[in-house]
Amino acid sequence: MAAKILANLIIMGSGILARAVVQAYRQALANAAKTGVAQEALQNATRRASKAMTEQEARQILGVTEETAWEEIVKKYDGLFERNAKNGSFYLQSKVHRAKECLEEVYRGKADGGTPS
């Protein structure tokens, strides 16, 4: 008899707990939609998934500004790439290379005739 009552209490308690979790999840989604967090998280996830580097990130890695000439970017790239090749940091070396690739696309897209070589 006591086992039957205990089993019923456990079943009712788990049902109540499950409904509370579902309700809390729905409320969290609603709050995220109101504040824009959900969309921002989705955009961040998409960016991470594509692993595309932004122009701003590329400029930070190479330490250049928007006004920096392409020749100066190449000099910075060569110096950083060689330094990381000597010290054995393949990760940083690849980040530097990706940054140069990203900025190369930006400079090729410019209509002012500043095409990188």
Secondary structure per residue as TSV (DSSP state, phi and psi in degrees):
chain	resnum	aa	ss	phi	psi
A	1	M	-	360.0	-45.9
A	2	A	H	-66.6	-35.6
A	3	A	H	-65.6	-37.8
A	4	K	H	-66.2	-41.8
A	5	I	H	-66.0	-44.0
A	6	L	H	-62.3	-41.9
A	7	A	H	-63.6	-42.0
A	8	N	H	-63.8	-40.5
A	9	L	H	-63.5	-42.0
A	10	I	H	-64.9	-42.8
A	11	I	H	-65.3	-45.6
A	12	M	H	-64.5	-41.6
A	13	G	H	-63.9	-41.6
A	14	S	H	-69.1	-33.6
A	15	G	H	-64.9	-42.8
A	16	I	H	-64.5	-42.9
A	17	L	H	-63.4	-42.8
A	18	A	H	-62.2	-43.3
A	19	R	H	-63.8	-38.4
A	20	A	H	-65.3	-40.4
A	21	V	H	-64.6	-44.5
A	22	V	H	-62.7	-43.4
A	23	Q	H	-64.7	-41.6
A	24	A	H	-64.6	-39.4
A	25	Y	H	-63.9	-44.5
A	26	R	H	-62.5	-40.3
A	27	Q	H	-66.3	-39.5
A	28	A	H	-63.7	-40.4
A	29	L	H	-64.3	-41.2
A	30	A	H	-64.1	-42.9
A	31	N	H	-64.7	-40.5
A	32	A	H	-65.2	-38.7
A	33	A	H	-66.5	-36.7
A	34	K	H	-66.9	-40.3
A	35	T	H	-90.0	-7.2
A	36	G	T	84.3	3.6
A	37	V	H	-63.4	-38.8
A	38	A	H	-63.0	-44.1
A	39	Q	H	-67.7	-40.6
A	40	E	H	-63.5	-42.4
A	41	A	H	-63.5	-38.6
A	42	L	H	-65.5	-42.4
A	43	Q	H	-64.5	-41.7
A	44	N	H	-63.8	-40.8
A	45	A	H	-65.2	-40.0
A	46	T	H	-64.8	-42.5
A	47	R	H	-64.8	-42.6
A	48	R	H	-64.6	-38.4
A	49	A	H	-65.4	-39.2
A	50	S	H	-80.7	-18.2
A	51	K	T	55.4	28.8
A	52	A	-	-81.8	134.9
A	53	M	-	-90.2	136.7
A	54	T	-	-80.4	160.6
A	55	E	H	-62.3	-40.3
A	56	Q	H	-62.3	-44.4
A	57	E	H	-63.1	-41.4
A	58	A	H	-62.2	-42.7
A	59	R	H	-65.8	-36.8
A	60	Q	H	-65.9	-41.3
A	61	I	H	-63.1	-44.3
A	62	L	H	-85.8	-10.4
A	63	G	T	70.8	42.1
A	64	V	-	-124.7	165.0
A	65	T	-	-111.2	179.5
A	66	E	T	-67.8	-24.5
A	67	E	T	-86.0	-7.7
A	68	T	-	-66.3	134.9
A	69	A	-	-72.1	155.5
A	70	W	H	-61.2	-37.9
A	71	E	H	-61.2	-39.1
A	72	E	H	-67.3	-37.6
A	73	I	H	-63.0	-41.6
A	74	V	H	-64.8	-40.3
A	75	K	H	-62.1	-45.8
A	76	K	H	-61.4	-44.1
A	77	Y	H	-59.4	-49.5
A	78	D	H	-58.5	-44.5
A	79	G	H	-63.7	-48.1
A	80	L	H	-66.3	-39.4
A	81	F	H	-64.6	-45.4
A	82	E	H	-66.7	-41.0
A	83	R	H	-59.8	-42.4
A	84	N	H	-75.5	-25.3
A	85	A	H	-69.5	-39.5
A	86	K	H	-70.8	-39.1
A	87	N	H	-85.3	-5.8
A	88	G	T	80.1	20.6
A	89	S	-	-94.3	88.9
A	90	F	H	-64.3	-36.0
A	91	Y	H	-61.0	-50.1
A	92	L	H	-67.0	-36.8
A	93	Q	H	-61.2	-41.5
A	94	S	H	-70.0	-35.0
A	95	K	H	-63.4	-42.2
A	96	V	H	-62.8	-43.5
A	97	H	H	-63.2	-43.9
A	98	R	H	-64.4	-36.0
A	99	A	H	-64.4	-43.0
A	100	K	H	-63.9	-42.3
A	101	E	H	-60.0	-43.0
A	102	C	H	-62.5	-47.1
A	103	L	H	-69.8	-28.8
A	104	E	H	-62.3	-42.3
A	105	E	H	-63.7	-40.5
A	106	V	H	-63.9	-45.8
A	107	Y	H	-69.6	-32.4
A	108	R	H	-66.9	-32.6
A	109	G	H	-76.1	-15.9
A	110	K	-	-69.3	140.4
A	111	A	T	-88.9	0.4
A	112	D	T	-81.9	1.8
A	113	G	S	87.6	5.4
A	114	G	-	-84.1	65.7
A	115	T	-	-81.4	129.2
A	116	P	-	-74.0	155.5
A	117	S	-	-100.4	360.0
